[in-house]
Amino acid sequence: EKLHISEPSNAYDFGQIINAVNTNKDKAACADLLTIIDPKKLPALLSKKLEGETFLIFIQSLEYYVIGKDPGLVYQHLFYLSKAERFKVVLALLSKSEKEQVQQLFDLLSENQNHQYTLEDLESLKKVYEL
């Protein structure tokens, strides 16, 4: 059954939705969530709760469902995700194949570049992601 996603009003609501998304491995629902929330709010909504599993479903959802429609939104989410607490910790724990998934998303951003970010912006963000 498809998860019904509505905009979370606080970190607690956001956490509940993320738990459901992770439990169901529902990338489409995660993409819906990332489409309705303002990327700037991501660090506050994640609070101290960023985990590897959540990080990866964000990356996969952005790649499978969002990049074709709105590469600018994908860039914004990657930018603000890097500002979240625990980002460096999660990054340090990624496996080689998980890092390759992140690299793949950055490659797609380069190919789908639009006016919302420059290739220079992308290169500096890649450094933050240690790619």
DRENTORKOL-3810 file (N, C-alpha, C; in nm, 4 decimals):
REM DRENTORKOL-3810
@n.u->0.0862; n.v->-0.1183; n.w->0.0000; ca.u->0.0000; ca.v->0.0000; ca.w->0.0000; c.u->0.0898; c.v->0.1233; c.w->0.0000
@n.u->0.0509; n.v->0.2215; n.w->-0.0823; ca.u->0.1354; ca.v->0.3391; ca.w->-0.0989; c.u->0.1266; c.v->0.4302; c.w->0.0240
@n.u->0.2433; n.v->0.4763; n.w->0.0655; ca.u->0.2473; ca.v->0.5693; ca.w->0.1783; c.u->0.1892; c.v->0.7029; c.w->0.1351
@n.u->0.1078; n.v->0.7613; n.w->0.2203; ca.u->0.0564; ca.v->0.8949; ca.w->0.1921; c.u->0.1524; c.v->0.9946; c.w->0.2568
@n.u->0.2105; n.v->1.0798; n.w->0.1749; ca.u->0.3107; ca.v->1.1743; ca.w->0.2246; c.u->0.2523; c.v->1.3147; c.w->0.2302
@n.u->0.2586; n.v->1.3741; n.w->0.3481; ca.u->0.2213; ca.v->1.5153; ca.w->0.3582; c.u->0.3398; c.v->1.5891; c.w->0.4206
@n.u->0.3425; n.v->1.7196; n.w->0.4036; ca.u->0.4582; ca.v->1.7960; ca.w->0.4507; c.u->0.4706; c.v->1.7876; c.w->0.6028
@n.u->0.5873; n.v->1.7433; n.w->0.6519; ca.u->0.6048; ca.v->1.7348; ca.w->0.7972; c.u->0.6191; c.v->1.8746; c.w->0.8575
@n.u->0.5565; n.v->1.8955; n.w->0.9740; ca.u->0.5636; ca.v->2.0289; ca.w->1.0338; c.u->0.6815; c.v->2.0423; c.w->1.1299
@n.u->0.7389; n.v->1.9287; n.w->1.1697; ca.u->0.8519; ca.v->1.9363; ca.w->1.2626; c.u->0.9407; c.v->1.8122; c.w->1.2479
@n.u->1.0503; n.v->1.8097; n.w->1.3237; ca.u->1.1469; ca.v->1.7000; ca.w->1.3136; c.u->1.0849; c.v->1.5660; c.w->1.3548
@n.u->0.9934; n.v->1.5701; n.w->1.4506; ca.u->0.9287; ca.v->1.4464; ca.w->1.4941; c.u->0.8455; c.v->1.3848; c.w->1.3808
@n.u->0.7601; n.v->1.4682; n.w->1.3181; ca.u->0.6784; ca.v->1.4207; ca.w->1.2044; c.u->0.7672; c.v->1.3670; c.w->1.0938
@n.u->0.8720; n.v->1.4421; n.w->1.0652; ca.u->0.9659; ca.v->1.4037; ca.w->0.9598; c.u->1.0269; c.v->1.2669; c.w->0.9923
@n.u->1.0665; n.v->1.2487; n.w->1.1169; ca.u->1.1245; ca.v->1.1213; ca.w->1.1609; c.u->1.0290; c.v->1.0052; c.w->1.1429
@n.u->0.8998; n.v->1.0289; n.w->1.1738; ca.u->0.7984; ca.v->0.9242; ca.w->1.1571; c.u->0.7862; c.v->0.8836; c.w->1.0100
@n.u->0.7845; n.v->0.9834; n.w->0.9224; ca.u->0.7719; ca.v->0.9561; ca.w->0.7786; c.u->0.8953; c.v->0.8803; c.w->0.7290
@n.u->1.0136; n.v->0.9261; n.w->0.7716; ca.u->1.1381; ca.v->0.8603; ca.w->0.7302; c.u->1.1403; c.v->0.7147; c.w->0.7774
@n.u->1.0951; n.v->0.6902; n.w->0.8994; ca.u->1.0902; ca.v->0.5523; ca.w->0.9498; c.u->1.0020; c.v->0.4651; c.w->0.8611
@n.u->0.8864; n.v->0.5172; n.w->0.8233; ca.u->0.7940; ca.v->0.4420; ca.w->0.7369; c.u->0.8563; c.v->0.4188; c.w->0.5991
@n.u->0.9191; n.v->0.5228; n.w->0.5453; ca.u->0.9846; ca.v->0.5128; ca.w->0.4143; c.u->1.0945; c.v->0.4059; c.w->0.4181
@n.u->1.1774; n.v->0.4095; n.w->0.5228; ca.u->1.2865; ca.v->0.3124; ca.w->0.5352; c.u->1.2342; c.v->0.1703; c.w->0.5553
@n.u->1.1309; n.v->0.1552; n.w->0.6374; ca.u->1.0733; ca.v->0.0233; ca.w->0.6638; c.u->1.0234; c.v->-0.0394; c.w->0.5344
@n.u->0.9580; n.v->0.0431; n.w->0.4512; ca.u->0.9009; ca.v->-0.0068; ca.w->0.3255; c.u->0.9970; c.v->0.0027; c.w->0.2070
@n.u->1.1154; n.v->0.0584; n.w->0.2319; ca.u->1.2112; ca.v->0.0839; ca.w->0.1225; c.u->1.1395; c.v->0.1537; c.w->0.0060
@n.u->1.0564; n.v->0.2501; n.w->0.0413; ca.u->0.9683; ca.v->0.3155; ca.w->-0.0560; c.u->1.0344; c.v->0.4402; c.w->-0.1146
@n.u->1.1089; n.v->0.4196; n.w->-0.2227; ca.u->1.1812; ca.v->0.5314; ca.w->-0.2840; c.u->1.0872; c.v->0.6339; c.w->-0.3471
@n.u->0.9728; n.v->0.5864; n.w->-0.3988; ca.u->0.8767; ca.v->0.6792; ca.w->-0.4604; c.u->0.8188; c.v->0.7728; c.w->-0.3536
@n.u->0.7852; n.v->0.7157; n.w->-0.2373; ca.u->0.7321; ca.v->0.7980; ca.w->-0.1277; c.u->0.8393; c.v->0.8944; c.w->-0.0779
@n.u->0.9622; n.v->0.8472; n.w->-0.0720; ca.u->1.0720; ca.v->0.9341; ca.w->-0.0287; c.u->1.0890; c.v->1.0497; c.w->-0.1272
@n.u->1.0769; n.v->1.0197; n.w->-0.2560; ca.u->1.0863; ca.v->1.1249; ca.w->-0.3583; c.u->0.9734; c.v->1.2265; c.w->-0.3405
@n.u->0.8524; n.v->1.1759; n.w->-0.3095; ca.u->0.7396; ca.v->1.2672; ca.w->-0.2831; c.u->0.7737; c.v->1.3601; c.w->-0.1669
@n.u->0.8293; n.v->1.3021; n.w->-0.0622; ca.u->0.8669; ca.v->1.3798; ca.w->0.0561; c.u->0.9690; c.v->1.4876; c.w->0.0198
@n.u->1.0723; n.v->1.4483; n.w->-0.0549; ca.u->1.1781; ca.v->1.5431; ca.w->-0.0914; c.u->1.1282; c.v->1.6494; c.w->-0.1885
@n.u->1.0201; n.v->1.6190; n.w->-0.2593; ca.u->0.9632; ca.v->1.7165; ca.w->-0.3525; c.u->0.8802; c.v->1.8217; c.w->-0.2796
@n.u->0.8187; n.v->1.7822; n.w->-0.1670; ca.u->0.7314; ca.v->1.8803; ca.w->-0.0988; c.u->0.8012; c.v->1.9588; c.w->0.0113
@n.u->0.9181; n.v->1.9124; n.w->0.0574; ca.u->0.9829; ca.v->1.9922; ca.w->0.1625; c.u->1.0865; c.v->2.0872; c.w->0.1025
@n.u->1.0978; n.v->2.2006; n.w->0.1638; ca.u->1.1957; ca.v->2.3005; ca.w->0.1234; c.u->1.3343; c.v->2.2479; c.w->0.1618
@n.u->1.4255; n.v->2.2350; n.w->0.0633; ca.u->1.5591; ca.v->2.1824; ca.w->0.0950; c.u->1.6274; c.v->2.2544; c.w->0.2120
@n.u->1.6009; n.v->2.3843; n.w->0.2251; ca.u->1.6639; ca.v->2.4622; ca.w->0.3342; c.u->1.6239; c.v->2.4100; c.w->0.4720
@n.u->1.5064; n.v->2.3442; n.w->0.4788; ca.u->1.4576; ca.v->2.2934; ca.w->0.6070; c.u->1.5157; c.v->2.1560; c.w->0.6412
@n.u->1.5841; n.v->2.0942; n.w->0.5455; ca.u->1.6305; ca.v->1.9566; ca.w->0.5650; c.u->1.7194; c.v->1.9387; c.w->0.6886
@n.u->1.8219; n.v->2.0236; n.w->0.7096; ca.u->1.9054; ca.v->2.0025; ca.w->0.8290; c.u->1.8257; c.v->2.0076; c.w->0.9598
@n.u->1.7310; n.v->2.1004; n.w->0.9707; ca.u->1.6506; ca.v->2.1113; ca.w->1.0931; c.u->1.5563; c.v->1.9920; c.w->1.1077
@n.u->1.4972; n.v->1.9479; n.w->0.9963; ca.u->1.4052; ca.v->1.8342; ca.w->1.0018; c.u->1.4788; c.v->1.7046; c.w->1.0368
@n.u->1.5997; n.v->1.6902; n.w->0.9848; ca.u->1.6785; ca.v->1.5710; ca.w->1.0155; c.u->1.7263; c.v->1.5740; c.w->1.1598
@n.u->1.7457; n.v->1.6965; n.w->1.2121; ca.u->1.7955; ca.v->1.7129; ca.w->1.3479; c.u->1.9260; c.v->1.6329; c.w->1.3625
@n.u->1.9354; n.v->1.5480; n.w->1.4636; ca.u->2.0574; ca.v->1.4670; ca.w->1.4817; c.u->2.0351; c.v->1.3245; c.w->1.4323
@n.u->1.9346; n.v->1.3065; n.w->1.3465; ca.u->1.8887; ca.v->1.1717; ca.w->1.3126; c.u->1.9402; c.v->1.1172; c.w->1.1788
@n.u->2.0338; n.v->1.1859; n.w->1.1140; ca.u->2.0789; ca.v->1.1352; ca.w->0.9845; c.u->2.1537; c.v->1.0031; c.w->1.0029
@n.u->2.1058; n.v->0.9004; n.w->0.9342; ca.u->2.1682; ca.v->0.7674; ca.w->0.9374; c.u->2.2038; c.v->0.7275; c.w->0.7944
@n.u->2.2906; n.v->0.6291; n.w->0.7830; ca.u->2.3321; ca.v->0.5818; ca.w->0.6512; c.u->2.2158; c.v->0.5360; c.w->0.5649
@n.u->2.1224; n.v->0.4640; n.w->0.6277; ca.u->2.0063; ca.v->0.4111; ca.w->0.5548; c.u->1.9234; c.v->0.5261; c.w->0.4957
@n.u->1.9025; n.v->0.6298; n.w->0.5752; ca.u->1.8247; ca.v->0.7459; ca.w->0.5302; c.u->1.9000; c.v->0.8197; c.w->0.4204
@n.u->2.0303; n.v->0.8386; n.w->0.4416; ca.u->2.1143; ca.v->0.9064; ca.w->0.3425; c.u->2.1023; c.v->0.8356; c.w->0.2072
@n.u->2.1124; n.v->0.7025; n.w->0.2090; ca.u->2.1104; ca.v->0.6268; ca.w->0.0833; c.u->1.9745; c.v->0.6282; c.w->0.0153
@n.u->1.8666; n.v->0.6212; n.w->0.0931; ca.u->1.7349; ca.v->0.6244; ca.w->0.0276; c.u->1.7100; c.v->0.7640; c.w->-0.0303
@n.u->1.7640; n.v->0.8683; n.w->0.0319; ca.u->1.7562; ca.v->1.0036; ca.w->-0.0264; c.u->1.8287; c.v->1.0047; c.w->-0.1615
@n.u->1.9503; n.v->0.9535; n.w->-0.1635; ca.u->2.0312; ca.v->0.9533; ca.w->-0.2863; c.u->1.9589; c.v->0.8757; c.w->-0.3969
@n.u->1.9080; n.v->0.7577; n.w->-0.3625; ca.u->1.8403; ca.v->0.6737; ca.w->-0.4622; c.u->1.7106; c.v->0.7370; c.w->-0.5105
@n.u->1.6351; n.v->0.7947; n.w->-0.4202; ca.u->1.5081; ca.v->0.8586; ca.w->-0.4580; c.u->1.5328; c.v->0.9773; c.w->-0.5496
@n.u->1.6334; n.v->1.0564; n.w->-0.5161; ca.u->1.6666; ca.v->1.1728; ca.w->-0.5995; c.u->1.7086; c.v->1.1259; c.w->-0.7387
@n.u->1.7848; n.v->1.0161; n.w->-0.7427; ca.u->1.8322; ca.v->0.9663; ca.w->-0.8720; c.u->1.7183; c.v->0.9060; c.w->-0.9541
@n.u->1.6344; n.v->0.8218; n.w->-0.8929; ca.u->1.5320; ca.v->0.7506; ca.w->-0.9688; c.u->1.4120; c.v->0.8362; c.w->-1.0049
@n.u->1.3748; n.v->0.9281; n.w->-0.9167; ca.u->1.2462; ca.v->0.9955; ca.w->-0.9355; c.u->1.2521; c.v->1.1469; c.w->-0.9553
@n.u->1.3579; n.v->1.2114; n.w->-0.9069; ca.u->1.3537; ca.v->1.3577; ca.w->-0.9044; c.u->1.4430; c.v->1.4217; c.w->-1.0113
@n.u->1.5574; n.v->1.3618; n.w->-1.0382; ca.u->1.6540; ca.v->1.4308; ca.w->-1.1250; c.u->1.6005; c.v->1.4566; c.w->-1.2656
@n.u->1.5206; n.v->1.3640; n.w->-1.3171; ca.u->1.4644; ca.v->1.3822; ca.w->-1.4512; c.u->1.3681; c.v->1.4997; c.w->-1.4589
@n.u->1.3020; n.v->1.5282; n.w->-1.3463; ca.u->1.2025; ca.v->1.6366; ca.w->-1.3433; c.u->1.2635; c.v->1.7694; c.w->-1.3008
@n.u->1.3564; n.v->1.7630; n.w->-1.2029; ca.u->1.4040; ca.v->1.8880; ca.w->-1.1429; c.u->1.5466; c.v->1.8753; c.w->-1.0887
@n.u->1.6465; n.v->1.8823; n.w->-1.1788; ca.u->1.7854; ca.v->1.8699; ca.w->-1.1318; c.u->1.8238; c.v->1.9785; c.w->-1.0302
@n.u->1.7633; n.v->2.0966; n.w->-1.0428; ca.u->1.7929; ca.v->2.2054; ca.w->-0.9484; c.u->1.7539; c.v->2.1675; c.w->-0.8060
@n.u->1.6406; n.v->2.0996; n.w->-0.7921; ca.u->1.5943; ca.v->2.0558; ca.w->-0.6603; c.u->1.6901; c.v->1.9509; c.w->-0.6033
@n.u->1.7392; n.v->1.8614; n.w->-0.6895; ca.u->1.8352; ca.v->1.7593; ca.w->-0.6461; c.u->1.9615; c.v->1.8271; c.w->-0.5929
@n.u->2.0114; n.v->1.9252; n.w->-0.6689; ca.u->2.1308; ca.v->1.9989; ca.w->-0.6240; c.u->2.1060; c.v->2.0633; c.w->-0.4868
@n.u->1.9915; n.v->2.1293; n.w->-0.4721; ca.u->1.9578; ca.v->2.1957; ca.w->-0.3453; c.u->1.9544; c.v->2.0962; c.w->-0.2294
@n.u->1.8922; n.v->1.9806; n.w->-0.2527; ca.u->1.8847; ca.v->1.8801; ca.w->-0.1467; c.u->2.0238; c.v->1.8286; c.w->-0.1102
@n.u->2.1077; n.v->1.8044; n.w->-0.2094; ca.u->2.2437; ca.v->1.7574; ca.w->-0.1796; c.u->2.3214; c.v->1.8637; c.w->-0.1022
@n.u->2.3003; n.v->1.9896; n.w->-0.1413; ca.u->2.3685; ca.v->2.1009; ca.w->-0.0746; c.u->2.3281; c.v->2.1070; c.w->0.0731
@n.u->2.1970; n.v->2.1049; n.w->0.1000; ca.u->2.1509; ca.v->2.1182; ca.w->0.2393; c.u->2.1702; c.v->1.9900; c.w->0.3199
@n.u->2.1677; n.v->1.8749; n.w->0.2513; ca.u->2.1956; ca.v->1.7487; ca.w->0.3203; c.u->2.3376; c.v->1.7526; c.w->0.3789
@n.u->2.4286; n.v->1.8161; n.w->0.3068; ca.u->2.5680; ca.v->1.8239; ca.w->0.3535; c.u->2.5827; c.v->1.9143; c.w->0.4760
@n.u->2.4780; n.v->1.9929; n.w->0.5072; ca.u->2.4806; ca.v->2.0812; ca.w->0.6247; c.u->2.4198; c.v->2.0135; c.w->0.7482
@n.u->2.3650; n.v->1.8935; n.w->0.7281; ca.u->2.2975; ca.v->1.8238; ca.w->0.8385; c.u->2.3994; c.v->1.7736; c.w->0.9408
@n.u->2.3565; n.v->1.7701; n.w->1.0668; ca.u->2.4395; ca.v->1.7087; ca.w->1.1701; c.u->2.4599; c.v->1.5629; c.w->1.1325
@n.u->2.5735; n.v->1.5096; n.w->1.1654; ca.u->2.6086; ca.v->1.3697; ca.w->1.1387; c.u->2.6430; c.v->1.3423; c.w->0.9923
@n.u->2.6389; n.v->1.4443; n.w->0.9053; ca.u->2.6697; ca.v->1.4220; ca.w->0.7632; c.u->2.8088; c.v->1.3598; c.w->0.7467
@n.u->2.9085; n.v->1.4188; n.w->0.8131; ca.u->3.0470; ca.v->1.3691; ca.w->0.7995; c.u->3.0594; c.v->1.2256; c.w->0.8510
@n.u->2.9871; n.v->1.1955; n.w->0.9580; ca.u->2.9892; ca.v->1.0604; ca.w->1.0158; c.u->2.9328; c.v->0.9601; c.w->0.9152
@n.u->2.8162; n.v->0.9934; n.w->0.8601; ca.u->2.7508; ca.v->0.9045; ca.w->0.7634; c.u->2.8398; c.v->0.8854; c.w->0.6403
@n.u->2.8983; n.v->0.9952; n.w->0.5937; ca.u->2.9858; ca.v->0.9899; ca.w->0.4769; c.u->3.1035; c.v->0.8960; c.w->0.5009
@n.u->3.1606; n.v->0.9057; n.w->0.6199; ca.u->3.2780; ca.v->0.8246; ca.w->0.6542; c.u->3.2453; c.v->0.6749; c.w->0.6566
@n.u->3.1190; n.v->0.6416; n.w->0.6818; ca.u->3.0793; ca.v->0.5012; ca.w->0.6952; c.u->3.0258; c.v->0.4391; c.w->0.5660
@n.u->3.0202; n.v->0.5184; n.w->0.4570; ca.u->2.9687; ca.v->0.4635; ca.w->0.3312; c.u->3.0660; c.v->0.3622; c.w->0.2727
@n.u->3.0107; n.v->0.2549; n.w->0.2168; ca.u->3.0944; ca.v->0.1557; ca.w->0.1485; c.u->3.1342; c.v->0.2106; c.w->0.0106
@n.u->3.2225; n.v->0.1388; n.w->-0.0557; ca.u->3.2670; ca.v->0.1804; ca.w->-0.1886; c.u->3.1478; c.v->0.1869; c.w->-0.2853
@n.u->3.0619; n.v->0.0860; n.w->-0.2824; ca.u->2.9492; ca.v->0.0843; ca.w->-0.3769; c.u->2.8475; c.v->0.1946; c.w->-0.3435
@n.u->2.8329; n.v->0.2269; n.w->-0.2150; ca.u->2.7431; ca.v->0.3356; ca.w->-0.1766; c.u->2.7987; c.v->0.4701; c.w->-0.2237
@n.u->2.9301; n.v->0.4864; n.w->-0.2109; ca.u->2.9939; ca.v->0.6096; ca.w->-0.2609; c.u->2.9753; c.v->0.6216; c.w->-0.4126
@n.u->2.9798; n.v->0.5069; n.w->-0.4801; ca.u->2.9598; ca.v->0.5074; ca.w->-0.6264; c.u->2.8188; c.v->0.5539; c.w->-0.6625
@n.u->2.7198; n.v->0.5202; n.w->-0.5790; ca.u->2.5828; ca.v->0.5677; ca.w->-0.6033; c.u->2.5759; c.v->0.7196; c.w->-0.5941
@n.u->2.6489; n.v->0.7751; n.w->-0.4976; ca.u->2.6517; ca.v->0.9204; ca.w->-0.4798; c.u->2.7203; c.v->0.9840; c.w->-0.6008
@n.u->2.8317; n.v->0.9240; n.w->-0.6430; ca.u->2.9054; ca.v->0.9730; ca.w->-0.7604; c.u->2.8144; c.v->0.9729; c.w->-0.8837
@n.u->2.7377; n.v->0.8667; n.w->-0.8986; ca.u->2.6472; ca.v->0.8529; ca.w->-1.0129; c.u->2.5449; c.v->0.9668; c.w->-1.0147
@n.u->2.4936; n.v->1.0030; n.w->-0.8973; ca.u->2.3977; ca.v->1.1125; ca.w->-0.8889; c.u->2.4641; c.v->1.2446; c.w->-0.9298
@n.u->2.5876; n.v->1.2648; n.w->-0.8860; ca.u->2.6612; ca.v->1.3857; ca.w->-0.9270; c.u->2.6866; c.v->1.3874; c.w->-1.0779
@n.u->2.7159; n.v->1.2691; n.w->-1.1357; ca.u->2.7364; ca.v->1.2606; ca.w->-1.2812; c.u->2.6088; c.v->1.3021; c.w->-1.3547
@n.u->2.4947; n.v->1.2538; n.w->-1.3044; ca.u->2.3665; ca.v->1.2901; ca.w->-1.3664; c.u->2.3390; c.v->1.4400; c.w->-1.3531
@n.u->2.3797; n.v->1.4982; n.w->-1.2406; ca.u->2.3630; ca.v->1.6427; ca.w->-1.2236; c.u->2.4477; c.v->1.7196; c.w->-1.3251
@n.u->2.5669; n.v->1.6696; n.w->-1.3538; ca.u->2.6521; ca.v->1.7339; ca.w->-1.4552; c.u->2.5856; c.v->1.7276; c.w->-1.5924
@n.u->2.5301; n.v->1.6102; n.w->-1.6247; ca.u->2.4664; ca.v->1.5907; ca.w->-1.7558; c.u->2.3390; c.v->1.6730; c.w->-1.7696
@n.u->2.2674; n.v->1.6908; n.w->-1.6594; ca.u->2.1390; ca.v->1.7615; ca.w->-1.6633; c.u->2.1496; c.v->1.9046; c.w->-1.6119
@n.u->2.2688; n.v->1.9604; n.w->-1.6213; ca.u->2.2931; ca.v->2.0906; ca.w->-1.5602; c.u->2.1917; c.v->2.1946; c.w->-1.6078
@n.u->2.1428; n.v->2.2757; n.w->-1.5137; ca.u->2.0520; ca.v->2.3834; ca.w->-1.5520; c.u->2.0955; c.v->2.5138; c.w->-1.4855
@n.u->2.0158; n.v->2.6184; n.w->-1.5045; ca.u->2.0535; ca.v->2.7520; ca.w->-1.4573; c.u->2.0619; c.v->2.7641; c.w->-1.3051
@n.u->2.0118; n.v->2.6638; n.w->-1.2309; ca.u->2.0082; ca.v->2.6774; ca.w->-1.0847; c.u->2.1425; c.v->2.6480; c.w->-1.0173
@n.u->2.2350; n.v->2.5912; n.w->-1.0924; ca.u->2.3684; ca.v->2.5658; ca.w->-1.0373; c.u->2.4680; c.v->2.5594; c.w->-1.1526
@n.u->2.5923; n.v->2.5960; n.w->-1.1239; ca.u->2.6974; ca.v->2.5915; ca.w->-1.2255; c.u->2.7796; c.v->2.4640; c.w->-1.2058
@n.u->2.8612; n.v->2.4325; n.w->-1.3056; ca.u->2.9494; ca.v->2.3162; ca.w->-1.2911; c.u->3.0504; c.v->2.3408; c.w->-1.1795
@n.u->3.0861; n.v->2.4683; n.w->-1.1562; ca.u->3.1763; ca.v->2.5027; ca.w->-1.0447; c.u->3.1084; c.v->2.4722; c.w->-0.9109
@n.u->2.9796; n.v->2.5097; n.w->-0.9000; ca.u->2.9028; ca.v->2.4780; ca.w->-0.7787; c.u->2.9071; c.v->2.3275; c.w->-0.7530
@n.u->2.8861; n.v->2.2535; n.w->-0.8610; ca.u->2.8819; ca.v->2.1078; ca.w->-0.8518; c.u->3.0164; c.v->2.0520; c.w->-0.8065
@n.u->3.1240; n.v->2.1057; n.w->-0.8648; ca.u->3.2587; ca.v->2.0593; ca.w->-0.8275; c.u->3.2876; c.v->2.0858; c.w->-0.6802
@n.u->3.2492; n.v->2.2039; n.w->-0.6316; ca.u->3.2783; ca.v->2.2323; ca.w->-0.4892; c.u->3.1921; c.v->2.1451; c.w->-0.3982
@n.u->3.0682; n.v->2.1154; n.w->-0.4402; ca.u->2.9837; ca.v->2.0270; ca.w->-0.3608; c.u->3.0384; c.v->1.8834; c.w->-0.3606
@n.u->3.0931; n.v->1.8423; n.w->-0.4738; ca.u->3.1542; ca.v->1.7072; ca.w->-0.4811; c.u->3.2663; c.v->1.6934; c.w->-0.3778
@n.u->3.3434; n.v->1.8006; n.w->-0.3599; ca.u->3.4521; ca.v->1.7970; ca.w->-0.2606; c.u->3.3962; c.v->1.7771; c.w->-0.1193
@n.u->3.2830; n.v->1.8415; n.w->-0.0906; ca.u->3.2173; ca.v->1.8258; ca.w->0.0395; c.u->3.1766; c.v->1.6790; c.w->0.0595
@n.u->3.1349; n.v->1.6151; n.w->-0.0493; ca.u->3.0959; ca.v->1.4736; ca.w->-0.0446; c.u->3.2174; c.v->1.3803; c.w->-0.0602
@n.u->3.3354; n.v->1.4416; n.w->-0.0640; ca.u->3.4623; ca.v->1.3672; ca.w->-0.0735; c.u->3.4681; c.v->1.2768; c.w->-0.1950
@n.u->3.4219; n.v->1.3299; n.w->-0.3091; ca.u->3.4248; ca.v->1.2533; ca.w->-0.4345; c.u->3.5352; c.v->1.3053; c.w->-0.5249
END
